[in-house]
Amino acid sequence: MEQDARDPAPESERIRKWREERLREAERQKQERISAMAQERADAAATAKEEQYAVAASLVPDAEDIGAAHKRMAAQRRRKARRDTIQIIITVLLPTLLVFVYLTEYATPLFETHAVIAIAQPNRGTPATGSGFIGGLLSPNGLSQAFMANEFVRSPALMSRLEGQTSIVSRLSGDAMDPVQRLRGQKFARFVESAVNVQTGMMDLYVRLPDPDEAVQLAETIIDLTAGHINALESSLRDQTVEFSSLRVDEARAELTSARQELVRLQLDSREANPQLRIEGLYQSIADTDEKINELRFAIDKAAVSNKSDSFETTRTRELVSRMEAQADAARRALVTGDGDTPPLSVLLMEYEMAKLRVRIAEETLTAALASFSTARSSAELGRSVVQVVVAPQRPRNPAYPNTLTSLLITLLIGVSAHFTLRATARS
């Protein structure tokens, strides 16, 4: 009993120590596990770093690779520079050189002469000289003729006439010109050019030929041919206008003759020079007869009041009244119904008035046609256009074409544009 009473305290102490020992052991094992895990993480990090170093070492080229890459880049730059150089030579330098050689060695120099022509019409007033918008609204004198002259200068008809007079087309198409500027087809504008100033109504003429004296002569020939062409056109128009006016006069005369013949025929058929006078006479006769009948009836009524209605005088008066009434009725019937073969006087009067009206209209038409014919003849005589040479063609001292500097600059700009376009296309 005493032994059992002493044992609980040491047992509990032993249990407490055992528990403390177990806690320390558990803590130690925990620390060992933590240390092991930390070591594993450190080993894994070291392994990953070593792997990264290995990958980086495999990616970074060595000196030999860098040298080979530099050689390849240098070769590419040389090829690109060689390609650009060849391209510049082909697109810029070579065309510029060819153009320069052509302009200086082969191109035929052209001398340009300039003339200004004005076409005036004296009967149409003075030309409008205003400038700007208001001046453009005004129509200068001879503007239409200037446009006709301009079209003639640009037409193949002028080439044909010049060829017939001077053989200039054959010479410009032959060895007198270099192969590039040689005349081909209808491209005559390279040598003869014209333009119209719509504000002044004048035409500018430019002639370019290898010989300056020949250029002046050709300009004068073109001016003469243009003046003749304009005069021929206007002469044809004037002749047509006068002819048309003359035809109108002939037609008006024929209409007047026909109207007068119709009036005379009507007068002969009706045997009345003026039916209106006859009708007026009939109306006056009917009025006088009616007045006389009224007087006689008054006398008959007066005799009846005097108880003399059966007298010889009254009987004769009644017979006279009857005859006068018959005459008045016959006159009235002649006015409205006629007598069978002869039409009524009212119809005859209407036909007569219509015939007179046709004669009057024909006379007025003839008067207007004669006035128009006179105006047309006056316009034809006074409306002739006058071709004036405002600025005469002068002999040029220096050739105007080819312009070497301008041509080379244009060729250079085109070549540079082509070069950069090809570079952009190659990059894309």
Secondary structure, DSSP 8 states (H G I E B T S, - for coil): -HHHHHSHHHHHHHHHHHHHHHHHHHHHHHHHHHHHHHHHHHHHHHHHHHHHHHHHHHHS--HHHHHHHHHHHHHHHHHHHHHHHHHHIIIIIHHHHHHHHIIIII---BEEEEEEEEEE-GGG-------HHHHHHS--TTHHHHHHHHHHHHSHHHHHHHHHHH-HHHHHTTTTS-TTT---TT-GGGTEEEEEETTTTEEEEEEEESSHHHHHHHHHHHHHHHHHHHHHHHHHHHHHHHHHHHHHHHHHHHHHHHHHHHHHHHHHHHT-S-HHHHHHHHHHHHHHHHHHHHHHHHHHHHHHHTT-TTSHHHHHHHHHHHHHHHHHHHHHHHHHT--SSS--HHHHHHHHHHHHHHHHHHHHHHHHHHHHHHHHHHHHHH---EEEEEE-----SS--B--HHHHHHHHHHHHHHHHHHHHHHHH-
